[in-house]
Amino acid sequence: MSSNLYADHYNQKIDYVFKIVLIGDSAVGKSQLLARFARNEFSLDSKATIGVEFQTKTLLVDNKTVKAQIWDTAGQERYRAVTSAYYRGAVGAMLVYDLTKRQSFDHMARWLEELRGHADKNIVIMLIANKCDLGSLRAVPVEDAQEFAERENLFFMETSALQSTNVEGAFMTILTEIYKIISKNTLTAAPGADYGKSQSLKGTRIIVPGQDSDSGGNSGGCCMSS
């Protein structure tokens, strides 16, 4: 059983370092998701990300100390030149769209194509529908997202960085899935590690919004499909 207890930074050695990248259009809430997970913060006047930044968080997964290194990039076209370095060494990715903006969801196919063009073919990918607290403004039916996720073999979850709904659950799900594969293949996922020899990491499980998960994350009612 996976644990989402936070590791003591000072008393425990790091068993694994997992690099996860956040990708998607600008203003979909990538930085807010990262701030909520890494520091439990949310800022209403968040500025657009310039270039690339990352946060780390150390957690326990199956009694192993995992350091999540989560990278956030600007969604604007002019920063797209950073892609190859940004994706290098990533073992997980979150494709984030704003469920109140149909265009941000329609761009997911393009982002996924770019991801698969630059990242390791075995990367674990989760589709994230952010801002589920704005359900009355929903422009992307949950069925559309689930269909896309199933077709592309992605994990899927709806989140709200504002209300902290499913944020921890989403990150813990992807970290746990990466851990299962890494530990099975006795690989050390660390910056510069030879990760390409691992077995397939394709997600095969759809996380139904609002459903309880192994992560013990907050499954808020706002993301339940009607």
Phi and psi in degrees as GROMACS dihedral restraints (atoms count N, CA, C in turn):
[ dihedral_restraints ]
;  ai    aj    ak    al  type     phi  dphi    fc
    3     4     5     6     1   -74.9    20    10
    4     5     6     7     1   147.1    20    10
    6     7     8     9     1  -116.1    20    10
    7     8     9    10     1   139.8    20    10
    9    10    11    12     1  -107.8    20    10
   10    11    12    13     1    26.5    20    10
   12    13    14    15     1   -68.9    20    10
   13    14    15    16     1   144.9    20    10
   15    16    17    18     1   -86.8    20    10
   16    17    18    19     1   135.8    20    10
   18    19    20    21     1   -76.1    20    10
   19    20    21    22     1   151.0    20    10
   21    22    23    24     1   -77.1    20    10
   22    23    24    25     1   115.6    20    10
   24    25    26    27     1   -61.5    20    10
   25    26    27    28     1   -26.6    20    10
   27    28    29    30     1   -98.0    20    10
   28    29    30    31     1   -27.3    20    10
   30    31    32    33     1  -101.1    20    10
   31    32    33    34     1    -8.6    20    10
   33    34    35    36     1  -124.7    20    10
   34    35    36    37     1   139.8    20    10
   36    37    38    39     1   -75.1    20    10
   37    38    39    40     1   156.3    20    10
   39    40    41    42     1   -85.6    20    10
   40    41    42    43     1   121.2    20    10
   42    43    44    45     1   -83.1    20    10
   43    44    45    46     1   -38.0    20    10
   45    46    47    48     1  -142.0    20    10
   46    47    48    49     1   147.6    20    10
   48    49    50    51     1  -119.7    20    10
   49    50    51    52     1   119.3    20    10
   51    52    53    54     1  -111.7    20    10
   52    53    54    55     1   121.0    20    10
   54    55    56    57     1   -91.5    20    10
   55    56    57    58     1   124.5    20    10
   57    58    59    60     1  -121.8    20    10
   58    59    60    61     1   135.9    20    10
   60    61    62    63     1  -111.1    20    10
   61    62    63    64     1   142.2    20    10
   63    64    65    66     1  -104.2    20    10
   64    65    66    67     1   126.3    20    10
   66    67    68    69     1  -135.3    20    10
   67    68    69    70     1   156.3    20    10
   69    70    71    72     1   148.3    20    10
   70    71    72    73     1   174.7    20    10
   72    73    74    75     1   -61.0    20    10
   73    74    75    76     1   163.1    20    10
   75    76    77    78     1   -70.0    20    10
   76    77    78    79     1   152.8    20    10
   78    79    80    81     1    68.7    20    10
   79    80    81    82     1    19.8    20    10
   81    82    83    84     1   -92.1    20    10
   82    83    84    85     1    -9.0    20    10
   84    85    86    87     1   105.2    20    10
   85    86    87    88     1    20.2    20    10
   87    88    89    90     1   -60.2    20    10
   88    89    90    91     1   -47.9    20    10
   90    91    92    93     1   -65.5    20    10
   91    92    93    94     1   -34.7    20    10
   93    94    95    96     1   -69.0    20    10
   94    95    96    97     1   -38.9    20    10
   96    97    98    99     1   -61.8    20    10
   97    98    99   100     1   -43.3    20    10
   99   100   101   102     1   -64.5    20    10
  100   101   102   103     1   -44.6    20    10
  102   103   104   105     1   -64.0    20    10
  103   104   105   106     1   -38.6    20    10
  105   106   107   108     1   -66.7    20    10
  106   107   108   109     1   -42.2    20    10
  108   109   110   111     1   -73.9    20    10
  109   110   111   112     1   -46.3    20    10
  111   112   113   114     1   -76.4    20    10
  112   113   114   115     1   -37.1    20    10
  114   115   116   117     1  -128.3    20    10
  115   116   117   118     1     0.3    20    10
  117   118   119   120     1    55.4    20    10
  118   119   120   121     1    45.3    20    10
  120   121   122   123     1  -122.1    20    10
  121   122   123   124     1   154.7    20    10
  123   124   125   126     1  -147.4    20    10
  124   125   126   127     1   130.9    20    10
  126   127   128   129     1  -120.3    20    10
  127   128   129   130     1   124.1    20    10
  129   130   131   132     1   -70.8    20    10
  130   131   132   133     1   -22.9    20    10
  132   133   134   135     1  -109.2    20    10
  133   134   135   136     1    39.9    20    10
  135   136   137   138     1   -61.0    20    10
  136   137   138   139     1   134.9    20    10
  138   139   140   141     1   -86.5    20    10
  139   140   141   142     1   155.9    20    10
  141   142   143   144     1   -63.9    20    10
  142   143   144   145     1   140.2    20    10
  144   145   146   147     1   -68.5    20    10
  145   146   147   148     1   135.1    20    10
  147   148   149   150     1  -105.1    20    10
  148   149   150   151     1   116.1    20    10
  150   151   152   153     1    70.5    20    10
  151   152   153   154     1  -125.0    20    10
  153   154   155   156     1  -131.1    20    10
  154   155   156   157     1   140.5    20    10
  156   157   158   159     1  -143.7    20    10
  157   158   159   160     1   161.4    20    10
  159   160   161   162     1  -145.7    20    10
  160   161   162   163     1   157.4    20    10
  162   163   164   165     1  -126.0    20    10
  163   164   165   166     1   156.8    20    10
  165   166   167   168     1  -123.5    20    10
  166   167   168   169     1   152.8    20    10
  168   169   170   171     1  -147.6    20    10
  169   170   171   172     1   134.7    20    10
  171   172   173   174     1  -105.5    20    10
  172   173   174   175     1   128.9    20    10
  174   175   176   177     1  -137.4    20    10
  175   176   177   178     1   168.3    20    10
  177   178   179   180     1  -102.2    20    10
  178   179   180   181     1   126.5    20    10
  180   181   182   183     1  -125.7    20    10
  181   182   183   184     1   115.0    20    10
  183   184   185   186     1    53.0    20    10
  184   185   186   187     1    43.8    20    10
  186   187   188   189     1    65.0    20    10
  187   188   189   190     1    15.4    20    10
  189   190   191   192     1  -108.8    20    10
  190   191   192   193     1   145.5    20    10
  192   193   194   195     1   -88.1    20    10
  193   194   195   196     1   114.9    20    10
  195   196   197   198     1  -113.7    20    10
  196   197   198   199     1   127.7    20    10
  198   199   200   201     1  -100.0    20    10
  199   200   201   202     1   113.6    20    10
  201   202   203   204     1   -87.8    20    10
  202   203   204   205     1   122.8    20    10
  204   205   206   207     1  -109.9    20    10
  205   206   207   208     1   104.2    20    10
  207   208   209   210     1  -107.8    20    10
  208   209   210   211     1   120.5    20    10
  210   211   212   213     1  -101.7    20    10
  211   212   213   214     1   136.5    20    10
  213   214   215   216     1  -124.5    20    10
  214   215   216   217     1   132.8    20    10
  216   217   218   219     1  -126.0    20    10
  217   218   219   220     1   156.8    20    10
  219   220   221   222     1   -67.1    20    10
  220   221   222   223     1   139.8    20    10
  222   223   224   225     1   -83.8    20    10
  223   224   225   226     1    -9.9    20    10
  225   226   227   228     1   -67.5    20    10
  226   227   228   229     1   146.8    20    10
  228   229   230   231     1   -55.9    20    10
  229   230   231   232     1   -36.0    20    10
  231   232   233   234     1   -69.3    20    10
  232   233   234   235     1   -11.8    20    10
  234   235   236   237     1  -100.4    20    10
  235   236   237   238     1     7.7    20    10
  237   238   239   240     1   -68.4    20    10
  238   239   240   241     1   -15.0    20    10
  240   241   242   243     1   -66.6    20    10
  241   242   243   244     1   -14.3    20    10
  243   244   245   246     1   -81.8    20    10
  244   245   246   247     1    -1.0    20    10
  246   247   248   249     1   -53.7    20    10
  247   248   249   250     1   -53.0    20    10
  249   250   251   252     1   -61.2    20    10
  250   251   252   253     1   -42.5    20    10
  252   253   254   255     1   -69.4    20    10
  253   254   255   256     1   -35.0    20    10
  255   256   257   258     1   -63.8    20    10
  256   257   258   259     1   -42.1    20    10
  258   259   260   261     1   -83.5    20    10
  259   260   261   262     1   -16.7    20    10
  261   262   263   264     1   -61.0    20    10
  262   263   264   265     1   127.3    20    10
  264   265   266   267     1    82.1    20    10
  265   266   267   268     1    -0.4    20    10
  267   268   269   270     1   -72.6    20    10
  268   269   270   271     1   133.9    20    10
  270   271   272   273     1  -108.3    20    10
  271   272   273   274     1    -6.5    20    10
  273   274   275   276     1  -147.6    20    10
  274   275   276   277     1   153.0    20    10
  276   277   278   279     1  -145.2    20    10
  277   278   279   280     1   143.3    20    10
  279   280   281   282     1  -115.6    20    10
  280   281   282   283     1   118.9    20    10
  282   283   284   285     1   -90.3    20    10
  283   284   285   286     1   111.7    20    10
  285   286   287   288     1  -110.4    20    10
  286   287   288   289     1   130.6    20    10
  288   289   290   291     1  -131.2    20    10
  289   290   291   292     1   163.2    20    10
  291   292   293   294     1   -97.1    20    10
  292   293   294   295     1   116.5    20    10
  294   295   296   297     1   -69.3    20    10
  295   296   297   298     1    -5.5    20    10
  297   298   299   300     1   -95.0    20    10
  298   299   300   301     1    -3.9    20    10
  300   301   302   303     1  -123.4    20    10
  301   302   303   304     1   102.9    20    10
  303   304   305   306     1   -58.4    20    10
  304   305   306   307     1   -37.8    20    10
  306   307   308   309     1   -60.0    20    10
  307   308   309   310     1   -37.3    20    10
  309   310   311   312     1   -65.7    20    10
  310   311   312   313     1   -30.8    20    10
  312   313   314   315     1   -76.1    20    10
  313   314   315   316     1   -41.3    20    10
  315   316   317   318     1   -61.5    20    10
  316   317   318   319     1   -26.0    20    10
  318   319   320   321     1   -80.6    20    10
  319   320   321   322     1    -7.4    20    10
  321   322   323   324     1   -59.3    20    10
  322   323   324   325     1   -37.7    20    10
  324   325   326   327     1   -61.6    20    10
  325   326   327   328     1   -39.8    20    10
  327   328   329   330     1   -67.9    20    10
  328   329   330   331     1   -44.0    20    10
  330   331   332   333     1   -62.5    20    10
  331   332   333   334     1   -40.2    20    10
  333   334   335   336     1   -64.9    20    10
  334   335   336   337     1   -40.4    20    10
  336   337   338   339     1   -61.9    20    10
  337   338   339   340     1   -42.7    20    10
  339   340   341   342     1   -64.7    20    10
  340   341   342   343     1   -43.5    20    10
  342   343   344   345     1   -58.5    20    10
  343   344   345   346     1   -49.5    20    10
  345   346   347   348     1   -69.4    20    10
  346   347   348   349     1   -20.5    20    10
  348   349   350   351     1   -78.5    20    10
  349   350   351   352     1   -25.4    20    10
  351   352   353   354     1  -110.8    20    10
  352   353   354   355     1   -30.3    20    10
  354   355   356   357     1   -93.2    20    10
  355   356   357   358     1   169.4    20    10
  357   358   359   360     1   -59.5    20    10
  358   359   360   361     1   141.0    20    10
  360   361   362   363     1   -66.6    20    10
  361   362   363   364     1   -16.8    20    10
  363   364   365   366     1   -97.2    20    10
  364   365   366   367     1    11.5    20    10
  366   367   368   369     1   -61.9    20    10
  367   368   369   370     1   143.2    20    10
  369   370   371   372     1   -83.6    20    10
  370   371   372   373     1   126.4    20    10
  372   373   374   375     1  -122.1    20    10
  373   374   375   376     1   134.2    20    10
  375   376   377   378     1  -123.3    20    10
  376   377   378   379     1   133.7    20    10
  378   379   380   381     1   -88.7    20    10
  379   380   381   382     1   127.6    20    10
  381   382   383   384     1  -118.6    20    10
  382   383   384   385     1   121.7    20    10
  384   385   386   387     1   -97.3    20    10
  385   386   387   388     1   103.5    20    10
  387   388   389   390     1   -91.3    20    10
  388   389   390   391     1   163.5    20    10
  390   391   392   393     1    71.1    20    10
  391   392   393   394     1    39.2    20    10
  393   394   395   396     1   -70.0    20    10
  394   395   396   397     1    -8.7    20    10
  396   397   398   399     1   -70.1    20    10
  397   398   399   400     1   -15.5    20    10
  399   400   401   402     1  -100.5    20    10
  400   401   402   403     1    44.5    20    10
  402   403   404   405     1   -56.3    20    10
  403   404   405   406     1   -32.6    20    10
  405   406   407   408     1   -68.4    20    10
  406   407   408   409     1   -17.0    20    10
  408   409   410   411     1  -104.4    20    10
  409   410   411   412     1    11.8    20    10
  411   412   413   414     1   -55.1    20    10
  412   413   414   415     1   129.4    20    10
  414   415   416   417     1  -114.7    20    10
  415   416   417   418     1    -8.1    20    10
  417   418   419   420     1  -124.0    20    10
  418   419   420   421     1   105.9    20    10
  420   421   422   423     1   -58.9    20    10
  421   422   423   424     1   143.0    20    10
  423   424   425   426     1   -59.5    20    10
  424   425   426   427     1   -30.1    20    10
  426   427   428   429     1   -64.1    20    10
  427   428   429   430     1   -36.6    20    10
  429   430   431   432     1   -63.4    20    10
  430   431   432   433     1   -43.6    20    10
  432   433   434   435     1   -68.0    20    10
  433   434   435   436     1   -41.6    20    10
  435   436   437   438     1   -63.8    20    10
  436   437   438   439     1   -39.5    20    10
  438   439   440   441     1   -63.5    20    10
  439   440   441   442     1   -44.2    20    10
  441   442   443   444     1   -62.5    20    10
  442   443   444   445     1   -44.8    20    10
  444   445   446   447     1   -63.2    20    10
  445   446   447   448     1   -42.3    20    10
  447   448   449   450     1   -66.1    20    10
  448   449   450   451     1   -41.4    20    10
  450   451   452   453     1   -64.6    20    10
  451   452   453   454     1   -38.1    20    10
  453   454   455   456     1   -95.8    20    10
  454   455   456   457     1     2.1    20    10
  456   457   458   459     1    63.1    20    10
  457   458   459   460     1    49.0    20    10
  459   460   461   462     1  -111.3    20    10
  460   461   462   463     1   155.3    20    10
  462   463   464   465     1   -74.7    20    10
  463   464   465   466     1   159.0    20    10
  465   466   467   468     1  -146.2    20    10
  466   467   468   469     1   138.1    20    10
  468   469   470   471     1  -154.9    20    10
  469   470   471   472     1   146.1    20    10
  471   472   473   474     1   -99.1    20    10
  472   473   474   475     1   139.8    20    10
  474   475   476   477     1  -135.1    20    10
  475   476   477   478     1   163.8    20    10
  477   478   479   480     1  -137.1    20    10
  478   479   480   481     1   109.8    20    10
  480   481   482   483     1   -65.6    20    10
  481   482   483   484     1   -34.3    20    10
  483   484   485   486     1   -61.2    20    10
  484   485   486   487     1   -50.0    20    10
  486   487   488   489     1   -95.0    20    10
  487   488   489   490     1     0.9    20    10
  489   490   491   492     1    67.6    20    10
  490   491   492   493     1    20.5    20    10
  492   493   494   495     1   -75.8    20    10
  493   494   495   496     1   121.6    20    10
  495   496   497   498     1    63.3    20    10
  496   497   498   499     1     6.6    20    10
  498   499   500   501     1   -66.5    20    10
  499   500   501   502     1   -52.1    20    10
  501   502   503   504     1   -63.9    20    10
  502   503   504   505     1   -39.3    20    10
  504   505   506   507     1   -60.1    20    10
  505   506   507   508     1   -40.5    20    10
  507   508   509   510     1   -65.6    20    10
  508   509   510   511     1   -48.7    20    10
  510   511   512   513     1   -64.8    20    10
  511   512   513   514     1   -41.1    20    10
  513   514   515   516     1   -67.3    20    10
  514   515   516   517     1   -34.4    20    10
  516   517   518   519     1   -63.0    20    10
  517   518   519   520     1   -47.2    20    10
  519   520   521   522     1   -69.8    20    10
  520   521   522   523     1   -38.3    20    10
  522   523   524   525     1   -65.8    20    10
  523   524   525   526     1   -39.6    20    10
  525   526   527   528     1   -67.3    20    10
  526   527   528   529     1   -40.4    20    10
  528   529   530   531     1   -64.9    20    10
  529   530   531   532     1   -42.7    20    10
  531   532   533   534     1   -61.2    20    10
  532   533   534   535     1   -44.7    20    10
  534   535   536   537     1   -59.9    20    10
  535   536   537   538     1   -43.0    20    10
  537   538   539   540     1   -56.6    20    10
  538   539   540   541     1   -45.6    20    10
  540   541   542   543     1   -73.1    20    10
  541   542   543   544     1   -44.2    20    10
  543   544   545   546     1   -61.0    20    10
  544   545   546   547     1   -46.5    20    10
  546   547   548   549     1   -67.8    20    10
  547   548   549   550     1   -34.4    20    10
  549   550   551   552     1   -65.4    20    10
  550   551   552   553     1   -33.4    20    10
  552   553   554   555     1   -98.3    20    10
  553   554   555   556     1     6.5    20    10
  555   556   557   558     1    46.8    20    10
  556   557   558   559     1    45.2    20    10
  558   559   560   561     1  -105.4    20    10
  559   560   561   562     1   149.3    20    10
  561   562   563   564     1  -101.0    20    10
  562   563   564   565     1   110.9    20    10
  564   565   566   567     1   -84.0    20    10
  565   566   567   568     1    96.9    20    10
  567   568   569   570     1  -138.1    20    10
  568   569   570   571     1   159.9    20    10
  570   571   572   573     1   -52.5    20    10
  571   572   573   574     1   125.9    20    10
  573   574   575   576     1    88.7    20    10
  574   575   576   577     1    -5.1    20    10
  576   577   578   579     1   -70.0    20    10
  577   578   579   580     1   150.5    20    10
  579   580   581   582     1   -82.6    20    10
  580   581   582   583     1    93.7    20    10
  582   583   584   585     1   -93.4    20    10
  583   584   585   586     1   -15.7    20    10
  585   586   587   588     1   -67.1    20    10
  586   587   588   589     1   -13.8    20    10
  588   589   590   591     1   -88.2    20    10
  589   590   591   592     1     1.1    20    10
  591   592   593   594     1   -72.0    20    10
  592   593   594   595     1   165.3    20    10
  594   595   596   597     1   -75.0    20    10
  595   596   597   598     1   174.4    20    10
  597   598   599   600     1   -57.9    20    10
  598   599   600   601     1   135.1    20    10
  600   601   602   603     1  -110.8    20    10
  601   602   603   604     1    16.3    20    10
  603   604   605   606     1   -60.6    20    10
  604   605   606   607     1   135.2    20    10
  606   607   608   609     1   -71.7    20    10
  607   608   609   610     1   140.0    20    10
  609   610   611   612     1  -125.7    20    10
  610   611   612   613     1     4.5    20    10
  612   613   614   615     1  -121.9    20    10
  613   614   615   616     1   128.7    20    10
  615   616   617   618     1   -91.5    20    10
  616   617   618   619     1   129.0    20    10
  618   619   620   621     1   -88.4    20    10
  619   620   621   622     1   109.4    20    10
  621   622   623   624     1   -74.3    20    10
  622   623   624   625     1   126.4    20    10
  624   625   626   627     1   -54.0    20    10
  625   626   627   628     1   133.4    20    10
  627   628   629   630     1    87.9    20    10
  628   629   630   631     1   -12.3    20    10
  630   631   632   633     1   -82.4    20    10
  631   632   633   634     1   142.9    20    10
  633   634   635   636     1   -66.6    20    10
  634   635   636   637     1   143.5    20    10
  636   637   638   639     1  -128.9    20    10
  637   638   639   640     1   169.4    20    10
  639   640   641   642     1   -58.9    20    10
  640   641   642   643     1   -24.8    20    10
  642   643   644   645     1   -70.1    20    10
  643   644   645   646     1   -22.0    20    10
  645   646   647   648     1    73.2    20    10
  646   647   648   649     1    15.5    20    10
  648   649   650   651     1   -71.1    20    10
  649   650   651   652     1   169.3    20    10
  651   652   653   654     1   -72.7    20    10
  652   653   654   655     1   112.9    20    10
  654   655   656   657     1   -99.1    20    10
  655   656   657   658     1    88.4    20    10
  657   658   659   660     1   -76.2    20    10
  658   659   660   661     1   147.7    20    10
  660   661   662   663     1   -67.7    20    10
  661   662   663   664     1   -19.6    20    10
  663   664   665   666     1   -66.5    20    10
  664   665   666   667     1   -17.1    20    10
  666   667   668   669     1  -102.0    20    10
  667   668   669   670     1     7.5    20    10
  669   670   671   672     1   -70.3    20    10
  670   671   672   673     1   135.9    20    10
  672   673   674   675     1   -81.6    20    10
  673   674   675   676     1   141.1    20    10
